[in-house]
Structure formats: C-alpha cells, structure tokens
Amino acid sequence: MKGSKPVPSGWVMGINRLFTSARLHQAKGLLFSMRKVQRPTT
C-alpha cells in the first residue's frame, strides 16, 4: 500500500515489554514448579 507510515516506537516497545513479561512469567512458573518438586510430599 502507498503511504504506509513506519511502525511507531511505542508499539515496538509495547511488544518488547509483552515478550519480556511473558518470559519472566515463564521463569517464575519454572522456579515455582522446581520449589514444589524440592518440597517433600507428606
């Protein structure tokens, strides 16, 4: 299409933040599961 304006930096930053937050969430979940496994089941 003609006259397509470049992607705004805010949008890129938002996506970047989303990806980083998702990665953080994944790491947190992994740590939590590891802690669960380490804890002895009674």
C-alpha positions in Angstrom: 0.0 0.0 0.0 1.1 3.6 -0.7 1.9 6.0 2.2 2.5 3.3 4.8 3.9 5.1 7.8 6.7 3.4 9.8 5.8 1.4 12.9 5.8 3.7 16.0 8.5 3.0 18.6 5.8 2.9 21.3 4.2 -0.1 19.6 7.6 -1.9 19.3 8.4 -1.1 23.0 5.0 -2.5 24.0 5.6 -5.8 22.2 9.1 -6.0 23.6 7.7 -5.5 27.1 5.0 -8.1 26.5 7.6 -10.6 25.4 9.9 -9.9 28.4 7.0 -10.1 30.8 5.9 -13.4 29.3 9.5 -14.7 29.7 9.6 -13.5 33.3 6.3 -15.2 34.0 7.6 -18.4 32.4 10.7 -18.3 34.5 8.7 -17.6 37.7 6.5 -20.6 36.9 9.5 -22.8 36.4 11.0 -21.7 39.7 7.7 -22.3 41.4 7.4 -25.9 40.0 11.1 -26.6 41.0 10.4 -25.4 44.5 7.3 -27.7 44.6 9.3 -30.7 43.5 12.0 -29.9 46.1 9.4 -29.7 48.9 8.9 -33.2 50.4 5.4 -34.6 49.9 3.7 -35.8 53.0 
